[in-house]
């Protein structure tokens, strides 16, 4: 049985996700600085990304 996907109304639209997941509390896990420090940065050579919705803090 195939379900129908609905077009997103906006970027935050969650209509295609089961309510079981969208009602769950958010559990943010702090990043492990040691893991981050040991990542092979060569895998990111030539990659850059800036979130278009990012607002720099005012000084």
Helices and strands as residue ranges (DSSP letters): H 19-22, H 33-37, G 41-44
